[in-house]
């Protein structure tokens, strides 16, 4: 049974990546950057915390001397899929915004699409796949290829799960871009904390995070009040 202390290097590294990406995104709001650069920062900021469990799985089930390398290969595979998805999703955003005869309908339309996908059985099927943990080979090229393949696999199912949510920051009002990103990040992280469940139509909100924050707030309040 692995302890939280053993997982700490992975957790700290991914949270540092997320914090750095958020800082760069805040600076980016005052500078001009390439769309794919912005997309890469978005992925790092929003998805890094959700990777703690899958990257930790690879890290903890590898030999000590190869842990960092195999975890990095997993992340490279995952990021490759999301960057490829970025070409498609950003192209969709450009086409939709250029063809829209009523720009005011873009935001409601994006929200309706995201809400429908969030509630769908297909979303749950993709999310269930994100929760799967497969073993990594112990030695040599098989371990390298296995870790990379796991990252690619996790990335594909994560794109399947989150594609509609990832359209929201680009299709909603530019002034709300970072706020929407933060809300989507909380939702994605909460979904990764949930357990797999049978595919069905139902509302999927940030229940895990909400319950955790509420419990922690009550605990702190009780401590302050003595």
TAVENLIN-V901145 format. One record per pair of residues at least 12 apart in sequence whose C-alpha atoms are under 10 Angstrom apart, sorted by the first residue. I is the first residue (numbers start at 1). J is the second residue. Records with the same first field share a line. If there is no record, write none. Layout:
I = J / J
//
This chain:
2 = 57 / 60 / 61
3 = 60
6 = 56 / 59 / 60
7 = 52 / 53 / 55 / 56 / 57 / 59 / 60
8 = 52 / 56
9 = 52 / 56 / 59 / 68
10 = 49 / 51 / 52 / 53 / 55 / 56 / 57 / 59 / 60 / 68 / 71
11 = 48 / 49 / 50 / 51 / 52 / 53 / 55 / 56
12 = 49 / 52
13 = 48 / 49 / 52
14 = 44 / 45 / 47 / 48 / 49 / 50 / 51 / 52 / 55
15 = 44 / 45 / 47 / 48 / 49 / 50 / 51 / 52
16 = 45 / 48 / 49
17 = 41 / 44 / 45 / 47 / 48 / 49
18 = 41 / 42 / 43 / 44 / 45 / 46 / 47 / 48 / 49
19 = 44 / 45 / 46 / 48 / 49
20 = 41 / 44 / 45
21 = 38 / 40 / 41 / 42 / 43 / 44 / 45 / 46 / 48
22 = 41 / 42 / 44 / 45 / 46 / 178 / 181 / 182
23 = 41 / 45
24 = 38 / 41 / 42 / 45
25 = 38 / 39 / 41 / 42 / 45 / 178
26 = 178
28 = 41
29 = 175 / 177 / 178
35 = 86 / 87 / 90
36 = 83 / 84 / 86 / 87 / 90
37 = 83
39 = 82 / 83 / 85 / 86 / 87 / 89 / 90 / 166 / 170
40 = 79 / 80 / 82 / 83 / 86
42 = 166 / 169 / 178 / 181 / 185
43 = 79 / 82 / 83 / 86 / 166 / 181 / 185
44 = 79
45 = 181 / 182 / 185
46 = 166 / 181 / 182 / 183 / 184 / 185 / 186 / 187 / 188 / 189
47 = 78 / 79 / 82 / 158 / 184 / 185 / 186 / 188 / 189
48 = 75 / 79 / 185 / 189
49 = 185 / 186 / 188 / 189 / 192
50 = 158 / 185 / 186 / 187 / 188 / 189 / 190 / 191 / 192 / 193
51 = 74 / 75 / 78 / 130 / 154 / 189 / 192
52 = 189 / 192
53 = 131 / 133 / 192 / 193
54 = 71 / 74 / 75 / 130 / 131 / 132 / 133 / 134 / 150 / 151 / 154 / 192
55 = 67 / 68 / 70 / 71 / 72 / 73 / 74 / 75 / 147 / 150 / 151
56 = 71
57 = 71 / 133 / 134 / 135 / 136
58 = 70 / 71 / 72 / 73 / 74 / 133 / 134 / 135 / 136 / 137 / 146 / 147 / 150 / 151
59 = 71 / 72 / 74 / 136 / 147
61 = 135 / 136 / 137 / 138
62 = 135 / 136 / 137 / 138 / 139 / 143 / 147
63 = 138 / 139
66 = 138 / 139 / 140 / 143 / 144
69 = 144 / 147
70 = 136 / 143 / 144 / 145 / 146 / 147 / 148 / 151
71 = 144 / 147 / 148 / 151
72 = 144 / 147 / 148 / 151
73 = 143 / 144 / 145 / 146 / 147 / 148 / 149 / 150 / 151 / 152
74 = 144 / 145 / 146 / 147 / 148 / 149 / 150 / 151 / 152 / 153 / 154 / 155
75 = 147 / 148 / 150 / 151 / 152 / 154 / 155
76 = 147 / 148 / 149 / 151 / 152 / 155
77 = 145 / 147 / 148 / 149 / 150 / 151 / 152 / 153 / 154 / 155 / 156
78 = 148 / 149 / 150 / 151 / 152 / 153 / 154 / 155 / 156 / 157 / 158 / 159
79 = 151 / 152 / 154 / 155 / 156
80 = 151 / 152 / 155 / 156
81 = 151 / 152 / 153 / 154 / 155 / 156 / 157 / 158 / 159
82 = 152 / 155 / 156 / 158 / 159 / 163
83 = 155
85 = 155 / 156 / 159 / 160 / 163
86 = 159 / 163 / 166 / 167
89 = 163 / 164 / 166 / 167 / 170
90 = 166 / 167 / 170
92 = 167
93 = 106 / 167 / 168 / 170 / 171
94 = 170 / 171
96 = 171
97 = 170 / 171
103 = 171
104 = 172 / 173
105 = 172
106 = 168 / 171 / 172 / 173
107 = 168 / 169 / 170 / 171 / 172 / 173
108 = 171 / 172
109 = 168 / 171 / 172
110 = 164 / 165 / 167 / 168 / 169 / 170 / 171 / 172
111 = 164 / 165 / 167 / 168 / 171 / 172
112 = 164
113 = 164 / 165 / 167 / 168
114 = 162 / 163 / 164 / 165 / 166 / 167 / 168
115 = 164 / 165 / 203 / 204
116 = 164 / 201 / 202 / 203
117 = 161 / 162 / 163 / 164 / 165 / 201 / 203 / 204
118 = 161 / 162 / 164 / 165 / 201 / 202 / 203 / 204 / 205
119 = 199 / 200 / 201 / 202 / 203 / 204 / 205
120 = 199 / 200 / 201 / 202 / 203 / 204
121 = 198 / 199 / 200 / 201 / 202
122 = 160 / 161 / 199 / 200 / 201
123 = 157 / 158 / 160 / 161 / 162 / 163 / 164 / 199 / 200 / 201 / 204
124 = 160 / 161 / 191 / 196 / 197 / 198 / 199 / 200 / 201 / 202 / 204
125 = 157 / 160 / 161 / 196 / 197 / 198 / 199 / 200
126 = 154 / 156 / 157 / 158 / 159 / 160 / 161 / 162 / 196 / 199
127 = 154 / 157 / 158 / 159 / 160 / 161 / 162 / 188 / 191 / 192 / 194 / 195 / 196 / 197 / 199
128 = 157 / 158 / 161 / 191 / 192 / 194 / 195 / 196 / 197 / 198 / 199
129 = 153 / 154 / 156 / 157 / 158 / 160 / 161 / 196
130 = 153 / 154 / 155 / 156 / 157 / 158 / 159 / 160 / 161 / 191 / 192 / 196
131 = 154 / 157 / 158 / 191 / 192 / 193 / 194 / 195 / 196
132 = 154 / 196
133 = 150 / 154
134 = 146 / 147 / 150
135 = 147 / 150
136 = 148 / 149 / 150
158 = 188 / 192
161 = 188 / 191
162 = 184 / 187 / 188
165 = 180 / 181 / 183 / 184 / 185 / 187 / 188
166 = 180 / 181 / 184 / 185 / 188
167 = 181
168 = 180 / 181 / 184
169 = 181 / 182 / 183 / 184
183 = 206
184 = 206
185 = 206
186 = 205 / 206 / 207 / 208 / 209 / 210
187 = 204 / 205 / 206 / 207 / 208 / 209 / 210
188 = 205 / 206
189 = 206 / 208 / 209
190 = 204 / 205 / 206 / 207 / 208 / 209 / 210 / 212
191 = 204 / 205 / 206 / 207 / 208 / 209
192 = 208
193 = 206 / 207 / 208 / 209
194 = 206 / 207 / 208 / 209
//
